Amino acid sequence: MSEGVSGMSGKPVASGAGPVRNAYGALAVAILAIFPQLVFLLFTLLTPLSFGYFHTSFSAFGQFALEPNIIRIYTLPLLVIAAITTFIPIRGPQDYYGGVALIALALFAFYGSSDLPGMRGFQFGPGTAPRLFAGLMLALGAGVTITGMLTQGAGLERYHLRGPFFVTVSILFFAGTIRPLGLIITAFATFMIAALGSPAQRWGQTLIIGIAITAFCCFLFPYVLGLPFQMQPRFMLK
């Protein structure tokens, strides 16, 4: 596949072309900045079975969309990056937008762990590991993004929707079933759904890895991090 596809518009550009400014890329980053709110709005409109209850009200959506933490930690930094993307020439679009995606994941991890307690003396708290990994990912993403701004690199290639689609489905599945089905079933099914994103899976190996990751999650979250995940489905606890 040619490396000459540059920018978010998909217009072919010669490999040796200079830096580009791309309004479509800035728009994509701006949409990424409000992506959690858009997903929550989708849940609100579809009234899904999520976290043990069926109806999600619009008032709850308003509270989430305007929550100071998500705006301060996640949305505003990405909107700043979107503004920078509008005016700064991008020499390596593939590195730049890949780095921005890592930054977005790190910022959302910071938001998700913002209400968890951290270190207690020399003991890890529930929020210590997520914030530590988020910090490392943020530093890595910033480095890759700066490399894309300053160093001539490959343009964006064609979009492959299969991977992002199944990863998104797996995340939504985990969010909607972790309480009704418990950690064991949900973690394993989430991994297998995400594995569908690759057309070159060896399902024997994937099954073994899925079992191993599920066992690791069942040990890490309840016992190491002390998070109150139930293991079994809700109907088995009655």
C-alpha positions in Angstrom: 0.0 0.0 0.0 1.4 3.3 -0.9 2.7 5.7 1.7 1.7 8.6 -0.4 -1.8 9.0 1.1 -1.4 12.1 3.3 -3.7 14.0 5.6 -7.2 13.1 6.8 -8.8 14.0 3.4 -7.3 10.9 1.7 -5.8 12.9 -1.1 -2.7 11.3 -2.6 0.5 13.3 -2.0 4.0 12.4 -3.2 6.2 10.8 -0.6 8.6 13.6 -0.7 6.0 16.3 -0.3 6.5 19.0 2.3 4.5 19.6 5.5 0.7 19.9 5.1 -2.0 21.8 7.0 -5.2 19.9 7.2 -8.5 21.2 8.4 -10.0 17.7 8.2 -7.4 16.4 10.7 -8.2 19.3 13.1 -11.9 18.4 12.8 -11.2 14.7 13.5 -9.2 15.7 16.7 -12.1 18.0 17.8 -14.6 15.2 17.4 -12.2 13.0 19.4 -12.3 15.6 22.1 -16.1 15.2 22.5 -16.2 11.5 21.7 -17.1 10.4 25.3 -20.0 12.8 25.3 -21.2 11.4 22.0 -21.0 7.8 23.2 -22.9 8.7 26.3 -25.5 10.5 24.2 -25.8 7.3 22.1 -26.5 5.3 25.3 -29.1 7.9 26.3 -30.9 7.7 23.0 -30.9 4.0 22.9 -31.6 3.5 26.6 -29.3 0.5 26.8 -28.9 -2.1 29.6 -25.9 -0.4 31.1 -24.4 -0.9 34.6 -27.4 -2.7 35.9 -30.2 -0.3 35.0 -32.1 0.2 31.8 -32.9 3.9 31.5 -30.3 6.7 31.2 -31.9 10.1 31.5 -31.0 13.2 29.6 -30.3 15.0 32.8 -27.6 12.4 33.5 -26.2 13.0 30.1 -26.1 16.8 30.8 -24.3 16.2 34.0 -21.7 14.0 32.4 -21.2 16.2 29.3 -20.5 19.3 31.4 -18.7 17.6 34.3 -15.7 19.7 35.2 -13.3 16.8 35.4 -13.9 15.4 31.9 -13.8 18.9 30.4 -10.7 19.9 32.2 -8.8 16.6 31.9 -9.9 15.3 28.5 -11.9 17.7 26.3 -10.0 21.0 26.6 -6.5 19.5 26.1 -7.7 17.8 22.9 -9.5 20.9 21.7 -6.1 22.8 22.1 -4.4 20.1 20.0 -7.2 20.4 17.4 -6.4 24.2 17.2 -2.7 23.5 16.9 -3.5 20.9 14.1 -5.3 23.7 12.2 -2.3 26.0 12.0 0.8 23.9 12.4 2.3 22.2 9.3 2.4 18.4 9.9 5.4 16.7 8.3 4.6 13.1 9.4 0.8 12.7 9.5 1.0 9.0 10.4 3.1 9.7 13.5 1.3 12.9 14.4 -2.3 11.5 14.5 -1.1 8.2 16.0 0.5 10.2 18.8 -2.7 12.2 19.3 -4.7 9.0 19.7 -2.3 7.8 22.4 -2.6 11.2 24.1 -6.4 10.9 24.0 -6.3 7.4 25.6 -4.0 8.6 28.3 -6.1 11.6 29.1 -9.2 9.5 29.3 -7.4 7.1 31.7 -6.5 10.1 33.9 -10.2 11.1 33.9 -11.4 7.6 34.6 -9.0 7.2 37.6 -9.4 10.8 38.9 -11.8 9.8 41.7 -9.7 6.8 42.8 -7.3 7.1 45.8 -3.6 6.9 45.0 -0.6 5.9 47.1 -1.0 5.2 50.8 2.5 5.4 52.2 4.4 2.7 50.4 1.3 0.8 49.4 -0.4 1.1 46.0 -3.9 2.4 45.9 -6.6 1.6 43.3 -5.7 4.7 41.3 -1.9 4.3 41.4 -1.4 1.9 38.5 -3.9 3.5 36.1 -2.4 6.9 36.6 1.1 5.5 36.3 0.4 3.8 33.0 -1.5 6.8 31.8 1.4 9.0 32.5 3.8 6.8 30.5 1.3 6.6 27.6 0.9 10.4 27.7 4.7 10.9 27.5 5.0 8.4 24.7 2.1 10.0 22.8 3.6 13.5 23.1 6.9 12.2 21.8 5.3 10.5 18.8 3.2 13.6 18.1 6.2 16.0 18.2 8.1 13.6 15.9 5.2 13.9 13.4 5.3 17.7 13.6 9.1 18.0 13.1 10.2 15.0 11.1 9.2 14.1 7.5 7.3 10.9 7.7 4.7 8.7 6.0 1.2 9.9 5.3 -2.0 8.3 6.5 -2.9 5.1 4.7 -6.4 3.9 3.9 -8.8 3.4 6.8 -9.5 -0.1 7.9 -12.8 -0.1 9.8 -12.8 -3.7 10.9 -10.3 -3.3 13.8 -11.7 0.0 15.3 -15.3 -1.4 14.9 -14.7 -4.6 16.9 -12.5 -2.9 19.5 -15.3 -0.3 20.0 -17.9 -3.0 20.2 -15.8 -4.9 22.8 -15.5 -1.7 25.0 -19.2 -1.1 24.8 -19.9 -4.8 25.6 -17.6 -4.6 28.7 -19.4 -1.4 29.9 -22.8 -2.9 29.4 -22.2 -6.4 30.9 -19.6 -6.1 33.6 -22.2 -5.9 36.4 -24.9 -8.3 35.0 -22.4 -11.0 33.9 -19.4 -10.5 36.2 -15.7 -10.1 35.5 -14.9 -13.7 34.4 -17.4 -13.9 31.5 -17.2 -10.2 30.5 -13.4 -10.1 30.4 -13.1 -13.3 28.3 -15.9 -12.3 25.9 -14.5 -8.7 25.6 -11.1 -10.1 24.5 -12.7 -12.5 22.0 -14.8 -9.7 20.5 -11.8 -7.5 20.1 -9.9 -10.4 18.5 -12.4 -10.4 15.7 -10.8 -7.1 14.5 -7.9 -9.0 13.0 -8.6 -11.1 9.9 -5.5 -13.2 10.5 -6.4 -14.7 13.9 -5.2 -18.2 14.9 -8.2 -19.0 17.1 -6.5 -21.8 19.1 -3.8 -19.3 20.3 -6.4 -16.6 20.7 -8.4 -18.8 23.0 -5.4 -19.7 25.2 -4.4 -16.0 25.4 -8.0 -15.0 26.2 -8.1 -17.5 29.1 -4.7 -16.3 30.4 -5.7 -12.6 30.2 -9.0 -13.3 31.9 -7.2 -15.1 34.8 -4.8 -12.2 35.1 -7.6 -9.7 35.2 -9.4 -11.7 37.9 -6.3 -11.7 40.0 -5.2 -8.1 39.3 -8.4 -6.0 39.8 -10.0 -7.6 42.9 -6.9 -8.8 44.8 -4.0 -6.5 43.8 -5.8 -3.3 43.2 -8.7 -4.0 45.5 -11.4 -3.0 43.1 -15.0 -4.3 43.9 -15.6 -6.4 40.8 -18.0 -9.3 41.2 -16.7 -12.5 39.6 -19.9 -14.4 38.8 -23.0 -13.4 36.9 -25.7 -11.7 39.0 -28.2 -14.5 38.5 -25.7 -17.0 40.1 -25.5 -14.9 43.2 -29.2 -15.2 44.0 
